[in-house]
Amino acid sequence: MTAHPAPGILHTREGQRLADTDAAAWRQWGPYLSERQWATVREDYSADGDAWRYFPHDHARSRAYRWGEDGLAGFCDKAQQWCLGIALWNERDPFLKERLFGLTNAEGNHGEDVKELYFYLDGVPSHAYQKMLYKYPHAAFPYAQLTEENARRGLNDREYEILDTGVFAEDRYFDVTVEYAKHTPDDILMRVTVENRGAERASLRVLPQIWSRNTWAWTGTPPRSMLSLEGDQVRASYFDRPDLVVSAWGPREVEWLFCNNETNLPRLTGEPAEGPFKDGINDYVVRGAREAIRRDFGSKAAAHFAVELEGGAKTVVYLRLAPTNALSVDADAVFAERIAEADAFYAALQEKIAEPDARLVQRQALAGLLWSKQLYYFEVNRWLDGDPAQPTPPAQRQRIRNGHWRHLLNFDIVSMPDKWEYPWYASWDLAFQAVAYALIDPGFAKQQLLLLVKDRFMHPNGQLPAYEWNFEDANPPVHAWATWHVYLQDKSLTGVGDRVFLERVFHKLLLNFSWWINRKDTEGRNIFQGGFLGLDNIALFDRSAPLPEGYHLDQADGTAWMAAYALDLMRIALELAKENPVYVDLGVKFFEHFLHIAGAINHSDDREDGLWDEQDEFFYDVLHKADGSAEPLRLRSIVGLIPLFAVQVLEQREHEGLPGLGGRLRGFLRQRPDLARLVSRWTEPGQGNRFLLSLLRGHRTKLLLKRMLDDQEFLSEYGIRSLSKAHEQQPFEMRQADGNLLSARYQPAESDSRLYGGNSNWRGPLWMPINYMLIESLHEFHRYYADSFSVEYPSGSGYLANLEEVADGLSQRLTRLFLKDADGKRPSMVDYPQLQNDPRSRDLVLFHEYFHGENGRGLGASHQTGWSALVALLLQPRR
């Protein structure tokens, strides 16, 4: 059972704020801007679907977006009618720093990669307080150097990062700390603290900005928003909303600059058009182009401050967006109050976490999660056909992607894996994010899980959308698992189970389960295919690509995920049956379905086509060929460990307390004793008359754990690797029918395969969500076996541990990634020596997408605060 929130958070001001009658009003504003709207699928209107090339970073400052906005340290309302952000200029760069820079998929030697230094430091669920830090160099930002050096490097080289350029040497940079505090739900204060970390005087332009999302260029309606100067303030007028007033103050007199959030056609296409354009403020500040701005009105405005700071000095700039009738406030007093509330909230949450460093890591992990909420606006039907006020998109686009998802219309605040590399939702990422969110905000967690099963998201055929690059792909079916965990966390916090939430999700997941049965079990054998299932690069070939005629691939992970899915739905049905006995029938249905899948994956008595390999004592994918033969793909990867996820303990009060349940279950087992004998300890009650439902009996569990806990195979100092280390010296190879030799070897860091493109790599590194689910599964096994079941941990060590001890040991290995070691260094931050050696920066933590299989170094997306935020749960004491 997962870690639960501390009930004490409900009694804090922030906890009360979330439950107040105006809770929705407090959530109206938040950090809902992406850090990269350019090069997203939503903004791609090309004929070939190359989103990275169609809308490059160089266009972002000059080109109006269709579906959203981006900005540095952004904050906005839920519809992005008004957006706040910060722009900076060190008087050396070729353009303003308004958004984060990174390399595209083709430019990076390991795929897309943000090339900046920034950190999410704090936040609360209502966003009454948020804080982040951006590090900006005195010298010109090395755009060309980063691009050219990464282009020179190959797949076997390390990535060239911003710290490698030397631009931050001798601390010649600014620390720019951006904070937001709400005086009231619609009275927003921004505080920008700039500190010169270097020893020499340095100049900086600081420009807090406000702008409106362009809603008028695409359809001609509604009328454009307006920002107009009135005295020393700016009035913000939107056609159907009350006016707001913007004020700004700082160390110098403010200079207000205006332009329009519209595309600069003369710059991008050479077509004539009348400005000022989106990049007008940039052109005025950087090039002195007075004709590029207005001084009186526009749809984008900046408060321009020119500051000079001696070495070690700091200055503060403020911006306030408030109702027209708002009274004056003491901004610093508001910030102090909100910071105190945030401190009280986390003190209540962390009351049983003894180590200060663990509390710091957990708080930053949750801060990153909170900062990664974004408005996701995408109407596929309109995107495919084009807007009435714009040219018709190329016809080829209809066949590139998402043509079968015309029903999808999203206009919601959604938890994203990351705001730069993954500024879009992915169904299984979001499930893990929801479980982490439930630690501090179960209401938002439930809302996120409900989103994906809404008609605007879920396909009419029952499929959940995977991610915007291809909604058609199949992500692992973890939605039921997440729903159950969020339900338990919410119940633990409030004392009341939200059965309405549980029932709403359950009914839609019935459709999704049927989609999996009908689409991914090609022969009706309860053996599933699924496709790549999120595991980029784990296989020899793209498991989503069509195989030659007569071939198909039975997947150990796809089949195990479906067994776990059946158990999760059974668990939910039995919970609902406590108040409505009708759900007993569905509980029994999923019990039966689980047993059929379990029999298929393990070999039942009348078949020899399961996925358990007796030779290697491991689960493998099996390739079925046109001649009727079948070949196990003996690549030892986490694919073969996922069957451990399908485990559920059924308590006596459940199988005996629900009318008709026990008799129905026993009746089925009398009819199919082969299934019960093979996979379930149903006839062997455990402590307290519990029964275990699992894909594995005790013997095979020990065999699988022996490999998993072997430090020469899966066990690392920092968790469970995604590929056995045995493949380091002995790569797995297979020759295709066309003679092409495929090979996969253990690679603890970045992959040398571009199988799926990008920087994803499951050929050795550690992934937080898979490790987290393994730990949860071990706890569930221990709930049945207690101390009667022990294994060597590590394998071959001679030390016997029960499964709870193993789970706790794995948790410690994972949290060790982020915590300071004996030398005061964090393994995941080993690539940031300048920060780790700086007493003022060593407490800055990044939550990477995955981690080096040997030394724990952070890899992939550096701010993948989605599923890596699960570390917050591992740091929370279990109850």
N, C-alpha and C positions, 0 to 999 in steps of 0.2 A: 504494500500500500504506500502511495506516495506521501511525501512530506506535506503537512497541512499548514495553513495560515495560523498565526497566533491570534486568538480571540481578542487580545488586548488592543489590536489595531482599530477595532470598532469604536473604542472609547476615546480615541484621539480626535482632534478637530478634523483631520483629513478623513478619517474613517466615518465620522458623522456627516461630513460634506458629501461623501459618496452615497449616503442613504437619505439625505435631505430631499424635500419635495422639489428643490431646484437643482437636483443633482445633474439633470440633463443640461441645464444652463451652464454649469461649471465646465462641462465637457464640450461646450460649443466652440471654444478656442483651444488650440493645442499645437504641438509641433508637427502639423499635418502636411508639411511641404516635403517633397522628395529632395534628394541632393543631386539627382540626375533625371531629368525628364527627357533630355536629348538622347537619341539613339535607342529609345524604347520602341517596342512593337507598336504601341499606341500612336506614336508620332510618325510611323513609317508609312509613306504613301508611294513607295517605289514599285517598280514593275518586277523586281527580282527578290524582294523581301530582305534585302541586306540593310537592316535597320541601322547598324553601326555606321555604314558609309553614307546612307541617305541623309542623316541628320547628325553631323559631327559636332564635336565640342566647339569648334571655331564658329559655328553658326549660332550657338546657343544664346550669345549676348545680343544677336541681331534679329532673331527669328521668333515670332510669337508662337507659343505652343497651342495645340488644339485641345488636349485632354487634361492638362494639369499645369502645375508650375513647379519650379525648383528654386532653391536659394540656400545660401550659407546661413546656418543657424536659424532656419525658417520657422515661422509661427503664423497660423492663419485660422480663419473660421472654417467650419466643416464643409462649406461650399467653395472655399477659396475666393469668396467675393472680395476679401481684403487679405493681403499677404504682407507679412513683415519679414525683414531679413537684414543682413549686414553686408555692405560692400567695403572693400579695403583697397588701398593703393599705396605702395611703398615708394612711389615716384621713380621706379625703375622698370616696372613690368609694362608689357605692351598693351595691357587692358586691365580693367578693374577685376579684382578677385570677388566675384559675386556668387560663384558656385565652385564646387570641388572639381579638380582636374584628375583625369585618369586615362588609361590606355584602353583602346577598344579591344575586342576579342582577337583581331588580327594583329594588332600592334604589340600586345604583350607576349613575351615568350612563353608564358603559361596562361594566356588568355587575358580577359579584361581585368583591370587592376587599378584601384584608386591610388594616386600618388601624392598623398597629403598626410599631414600629422594633425589629427583632431581626436577629441575624446569626449564621450558623454559622461558627465560627472554626477548628475543628480536629477531627480524628478519625482513627482507624486502622481497617482492615477488621475486626479482631477486636472492636472497640469496647472494647479495654482502656483506651482514653482517648478522651473526647469533651469538646468545649467549645463553648458558645454564649454569646451576649451578648443581654440584653434591656434596653431603655431604658424606664424607667417614670417618668412625671412626678410632681413634688411635688403639683401641683394636681390637681383632679378630672379624671379621664380624660374627654375631650369626646365621649362617646357620642352625645348628642343633636345636638351641633353637626355632627359628621361626617355623621350620617344626614340631617339637615335640609338642609344645604348641598348635599350631593350630589343630593338629591331635587330641589332648585331648579335645578341645572345640567342642561343638555341634552347631546345627543350631540356637538355641536360645541364644547363647553367642555372645558377641562382637568379632570381629576379633582381633588377636594379631599382632600388628604392630611393626615396627622397633623401634619407639620411646618408646614403652612399655618395651623393653628389657633393657633399661638403658644404652645402649652402647654410647649414645650421652650425658650422664649426665655431668654437669659442662663444657659443650662445648668442650669435649675432642674429637675433630674431625677436619678434614680438609675441608675447602671450596675450591672446585676445580672448577674454572670458565673456561670454554672452549669457545673461540671465533674463528670465521672464518671471514676473510675479503679477498675479491678478489681485487688484484691490477689491473688485467685485467681479462677477462672472464676465462682464463685458467691458471692464476697465483694465487695460493691459499696459503694464510697464515693462520696458526693455532697458536693461543696464549693461553697458559695454565697458569693461575695464581693460585698458591696454597698458601692458607693462613692457618696457624695453629690457630684455634679458641680457643684452650685451653691455659692454663697458663704454662704448662710444655713443655720442649723440646720434639720433636717427629721426627721420621725418616719416610721418604717416598721415594719409587721408582716411578718415573714418566717416562712413556714410550709412547711417541707419536708413532703411528704405521702406516705403509702403507702395503697394501697387495692387491692381485688380486683375484677376484672371480675365483674359480676353474671351468674352462670350459673344461678341458682336460680329466679328469678322467672318464667321462661318455660316451664319443664317441671316444676318442682318438684324436680328433681334436677340435679346432686349437692347435698349439703348446703352451706349457705353457709359461706364462709370466716370465719375469726375472727382478730381482732387483740385481744389482751388485755394489760393492763398488769401487769407483774411487777416490782415495785420501781421502778427508774428506767429500765427497758427495756420494750419491747413484744414479745410473742411472736406470730409470724405462723404460723397453723395452717391448712393446706389439707388437705382430706380424704384425699388419696392421695399427698401429698408430705411430705418431711421438714420439720419445723418450722424456722423461721428466727427470728433475733432482730434487732430494730431498736433502734438507739440514736441519740441526737442530742445535740449539745453546741454551745455558742456563747458569746456575750458575756454572756448572762443565763441564769438557771436555766430549764430547759425546762418548758413547760406542755403536757402531753399532752391532746389533745382527740379524742373519738371520735364517730362517727355511723355510719349504715348507707348503703351504696351502693344506695339504693332511692328510688323516685319519691315526691316530696312531693305526694300526691294532694290534700290540703286546699288547697294553694296553687294547683295547676294546674286542678283540676276541682271543688273544693268538696266532694269525697267525703271522708267520715271515714276516717282510717287512723291507726295508731299509729306514731310515730317512734322514734328520731330518723331523719331522712331524709338524702338525699345532700347537701342544702344546710345541714345542721345546723351544721357548723363555720363556714360563712359567716354564718349568722344569729347565732351566738354572738359572733364577733369583731366583726362590723359593727354589730349591733343590741343586743348584750348579752343575747340570749335564752338564759338558762341552761338552760331546758327543752329546747332544741334539740340538746343534746349529752349524751353520757355521759362519765364520767371513767374507766371501767374497761374497756369492750370495745366492739367494733363491727366493721364490715367496711371502714371508712375511718378513718384516724388522721392527725393532724397534730401536729408538734412546733412549738409556738407560741413565737416570740421577738418581743418588743417592743424595738425599738432606736431610739436617737436619735443622729444623726450631725451633727457640726459640718460646716461647709462644707469640702469637700475630704477629709473623713475617710472611713475605710472600716472594715468589720467583716466577720467570716467566721463562717459557720454550717456545721455538718457533720451529715450523716446517714450511718449505716452499716447495711446489710442483710447479714447474715452467717449462716452455719450456727451452730447452738447451741454447737458445740464450738470455735468460732474463738477464737484467742488475740488478745490486744490488739495493736494495730499503731500505728505512728506514721503518721497519715494524711498529713501533709505529705510525709513521706519516700516514701510510696507514690506520691503525685502526682508528685513530682520524678523518680522512676524511670520512670514511664510517659511523662512528657513527654519525657524524654531518649530513650526508645525511639522515640517518634513523630518526634522531630527526626532521629534516625539513619535511620529509614525513609525520610523525605522527602529527606534529604541524599543517600541512595543513588539514589533515583528521579530527582533533579534535578541529578545530578552534571555534566551537560552544559548546563544552563541557566545562563547567565552572569549575567543581570540579577536582582538581588534582588527587584525588583518583580514580575517574571514568575514567580518562584518563589512569592511571596506569593499572587498571583492563582490560580495553579494549585492551591496547597494549599487555599485557601478554596473553590474550585470543587469539589474532591474532598470537602472537609468537608461541603458542602451536600448532595452526592450521598449520602454516608454517613448523614447525619442524616435523610434522606428515606425510609429504609427503614421499612416499617410492617407490622404484622400486618394482613392482609386476610382477614376472615372473612365469608363470604357463602354461604349455602345457598339458592339461588333457590327450590327446591321448597318448603322450609319457609317461606320469606318470602312466597310467594304464598298458601299455604294457612293460615298462621298457626300459633301454638304452642298446645299443649294447655291450658296454664294461662292463656291470654289470649283475649280475644274474637276471634271469626272476622273476618278483614279484609273490607272491602267487596268484593262480587263484581266491581265494575267494575275493580278493580285487575288482574284477570286479563287485561284487554285493553289496558292502558296501555303496558306495556313488559316485555320479557324473558320473555314467556310461553312462548317456544319454547326457553328455556334452562334447563329444569328439571333437566338433568343437572349444572349448574354447582355445584360445591361447593368453595369455596376456603377454606383455613385455613393460610395460608402467610405467610412474611416476603417481601414483594414491594417492589421498587423503585418508588416513586411519582414522578410528575412534580414534585410539590410537596405539602407536608403541610397546607396550608390550602385553597388554591383547587382543587387537584386531588388530594384524598386518596383516590385510586383509581388503579388501573393502566389504561393504555391500550396496546394492543398495539404500535403503532409508536413511541410514546414509550419504552416499555420496551426496544425493540431498540436505540435510540440510547444509552439509559442503560447497557445491557449493554456496549456497545463502550467507553464511557468507564470503566466499572468495571474492565474487563479491564486497564487500565493499572496498577492496584494490587491487584486481586483477581480473577484470571481464574476461579478456582473458583466464586465467587459469580456472576460473569457467566454462566458456563455453566449454573449451576443456574437462573438466571432465564429463560434461553432455553428450557430444558427444561420449565419450568413451563407455559408457554403451550401446549405441544403435548401435555401430559398429558390423559388422558381426563376429568379433573375440570374442565379448562378448555376444551379444544378441543371444538367441537360434533361429534356423530357424523357430520354431513355434511361435515366437514373445515374448517369456518370457524373462524378464531381469534376470540375475544371482543374486541370493540372497546374498550368502556368501559362502566361500569355504567349510565350514562344510557340507553344503547341498545346492548347487546351485539351486536345485529343489524347495526349499521352496518359498513361496510367501511373499515378503515384501510389505508393503502398497504402492499403486501406486501414489507416490508423484513426479514422474519425470516431469510431465507436469507442476505442480505447481512450482517446482524449476526452470524449463526452463523459465516460464513467469516472475518470479521474477528476475532472472539473466538478462533476456532481458531488463527489465525496469531499473535495476541498471546500466547496461552498457549504455543504451540510455541516462540516466540522466547524466552520467559522460562525455560521448563523444558528446552528442547532436544528435547522429545518431543511429537509431535502426538497429541492425544486423539481417536483414531479412533472409539472407542466413543461418545463424545459426538457427534461429527460424524454417525455412522451413525444414532444414535437420532433426532436432529433431522431428518435427511434423510428417513427413512421416513415420518415424520408430515407433513413438508412435501409429500410426494408427494400426500397426500390433500388438503392445502390448495390446492395448485396445480390439482388436478382440480376443486375447488370453484369456483375462479375461472373456469376454462374453462367449466364447466357453468352457472354462475349469472350471470356478468358479460359474456359474449359472446353476446348475444341471438340473433344470426343465424348463429353459427358462422363468422364472417369473419375471426377473429383481430384484430378491432377491439373494444375493451372499453369498458364503461360505468363501473361501479364505484361511482358516487355522489359524495358530497362529498369522499371520500378525505382527510379530515383538514384540507382547505384551507378553513376557515371564511371566508365572505365573499369568496372569490376570484372567484366567478361572479356572473352577473346574477340567478340564481335558485337555489333549493335543488336541487342536482343529485341529491339522494337522494329528492326528492319525485316522485310519479308525474306523468308528462307527459300531455297530452291524448291521447285515443285516436288511434293511428296515428303518434304522434311517438316518437322516441327520440334520445338524445344520445350520439354517439361521442366519447370523451374521449381527448385527446392524452396526458394524464398517466396515466390508467388503462392505456392501451395501452403506453406507455413503461415503466411500472412492471412490467408483465407481461413485456416483453422483457428487462428487467434481471433479473427473477425467474428466467426461463429460463436466462440466462447464469450466474447464481449457482448454480443447481442443477446445471448442467453442470459448473461449476468444482468443486463438492463431489463429484459423481459421479466425475470423473476423478481426484481425490485418493484416493477410496476404491478406485478401480480399480487403484491401484498395488499393493495387497495382495490384491484380489479382482477378477479380470478380468470377473466378471459385471456390474460397474458400468459397463463400457464401453458396453453396450447403452443404459443410461439416460443416459449422457453424450451419446451420439449422438441419443437422443430429444429431449433438451433443446436440442441444437444445431439440429436440424431445426425444433423449435418456435420457437426464436428467429428463424430465417430466415423462417418463415411470417409471424410477427408483423411482422418488419422489412419484408417485402414489402408487407404490407397497409397499414402506416402511411405508407409512402413512395409508394405507387402502383406496382404491378407492371405489366408491359406490357399485360396484358389487363383492366385495371380503372382507373377514374378516381375512386375513392372513398376515397382515402387522406386523411391529415390534414395533409400538407405543403401549404402555400399558396404557390403560385408567385408570386402577385401581391405578397405581403408578405415572402416568403422566411422563413416562420416556421411553427411547428406551432400549430394551433388545434383546439378542440373543433368538431364539426360537428353541427348540428341537422338531423335528418331529419324531414320533415313528412308529413302524411297524404296529400298529393297526389303524393308520390314525389320532390319536390324536396329539395334539401339546401342548407343555408346555413352557411358557416363563421362562427363567432362570433369576429370579429377583435379580441378583447381580448388584448393582448399581456401575458401574465403568466408566472409561473414554470411554469405548465402547459406552455407551449411550450418550456421549457428542460429539462424532465425527460427528454426523449429522450437527452440527453447522458449520463444515468446508465447507459444500456445499452451498456456497453463492456467488452470483455475481450480481453486479449492471451493468445494460446495459444503457449506456448513449444515449441521444436523437440523437446525431450526428452519432451514430453507427446504431441504428435501423432505422433511417430515411435517413442516408447518403449513405448507401450501396445499390446499385441497386437491387431491388427485395427482399431484406431481410425482410422488414416490412410486405409486402404482404404474403410472405411465412409463417412467424411466425403467423400472424393473421389467415391465412387459417387453419393451424394446430390446433390452439386454438378453432376455430369454430367447428372443428370436434371432439375435445376432451375437452369440457368445464369443465368436471369433474376434469381433471388434473389441468387446469388453476385455477379453483376455490379453489382447495384443497391446492395447494402448492405455488402459485405464485401471486404476486401483479402486474401481467402483466396489468390488466385492470384498475389499480389505479396508475396513474403516480405520482411520487414523485417530489421533488424539481428539477426544470430544466427539467421536463418531463423524469426523470429517471425511469427505471423499475427494480424491484427486483426479482431475481431468487433465490429461497431458498427452502430447504426441509421443512422449518418451516414458517407458518404464524405467525403473531404477538402474538396471544394468546399462542400457544405452545412454541414459543421462550421465552416468559416470564415464563412459567412453568418450562422449562428446566433451564433457568438462575436462577430461584429461588432456585433450588437445588444446582446448581453449585456455587452460591455465598453465600451459607449457611455455616457458620464456623463449624457447627456440622455435615456437610457432606463433601463437596469438598474443600471449601475455607480454605486455610492455611495462616499463616502470610507471607509465602514465595511463594505463588502461588496456583495452583489448584492441589489437590491430585489426584492420579490415582485410588483410591477406596474411596467410601464414608466412613466417620468416623462412620456412623451409624452402620456399620458392625463390629465395635470394640466390642460392647456389644452383638450384635445380628448377629453372623456369618451366612452367607447364607449356607444352607445345602441341599443336594439332594441325594436320595438313588438310586443307579444304579439298573439295572434289576437283577444283580447277588447278590444284597443285600448289596454291599459295599457302605458305607456312605462317600460322598464327602463333604468337607467343605472349605469355604474361609472366612477369617476374615481380618479386617483392620489391617495392620502392617506397621507402619510408617517408619521402617528401613528395615533391611534385612528380607527376607522371610524365613519361616520355611518349605517351600515346595521346593523339588528338581524336580519339574515338568519338567523343561527343563534343569536341571543341572546348574552349574555355579552360579554366584552371581546375576543374573538378578531377579528383583522383581518389579512387577507392582501392588502389593497389598497395596498400600498406599503412597509410596514416590512421590516426585515431579520429573517430567521429563521435561527438557527444551524444546524439540521440540514440544511436545503436547501443552504445555503452549504457546509457540510462535505462533503456528497456531491458537489457540483460540483467542489470542490477535489480530492477523491479521484479523480473521473473524469478531470480534466485530468492528474493524475499518471499515470493508466493510459494515456491517449492518448500522453503523452510517452514512456512506456516502449516504445511501438512506433515512434513517429516520431523520437524523439531530437531533434536540432537541425535536422532537415530540414523542420520544419513551424513556421512562425512567424506571428504575427498582430500587428496594431497594438494596443498596450496603453498607455493607453486608446485606443479607436477614434478615429481622426482625429489622433492625436498625432504620427504619423510615427515613433514608436519601435517597432521590431519586437522581439518577445520570443518565445522558445519557450514551449511550454505548461507546462513546469515552472516557468519564471519567472513566468508568469501565475498559476499555482497558489500559488506562494510569495507573490506580491504580494497575492492575495486573503486568504491566511492572515494577513498582516501587517495588512490593513485590519480584519479581524475581531478580532484580538487587541488592536488599538488601542482597541476599545470599552472595555476594562477597564484598560488600562495608563495610568499617569500621562502626561500630555502635558507640553509644555515649561513650562507654568504649574503643574505638579503636580496637575492635575485629571484625573479619569477621565470621558470622554464619557458613559458609561452612567449615571453618578451625578450628572448635571447638575441633577437635580431635588432634590438633597440638599445645597444650598449650605452649610447650617449644619455638616454633617458634613465636607464637603470643605474648609471653611476652618478646621476644628479640627485642630490637629496630632495630637491623640490619637484622632481618629476618621476621618481621611482614608484610612486603610488598611483601612477596612471596605468590603467589596465585596458588592454584590447581583448575582444572575445572573437577569436578567429573562427573561420568556417570549419577547419579541421587542424590536426596537429601532427607533428613529426613522430613517426612510430618509435624512434629511439631516444630523442632528447626532448620531446615535447614542444619544440618550436612551433609557434603559430603560423599557419599556412592558409592559402586560399583568401577569401574575402576577409579583410582585416577587421571589419565591423559587423560580422555576421552574428549580430546580437539576438537573432531569432532562436534557433535551436541550441546554440551554445549558452544561452541564458539559463538552460536547465541546470547549470552549475549552482544557481541560486537555490534550487531545490535540494541538491546534494549537500549544501552547506547548512540547510535548515534541519535541526534535530527532528527525528521521526518520533511520532507519538502513537 
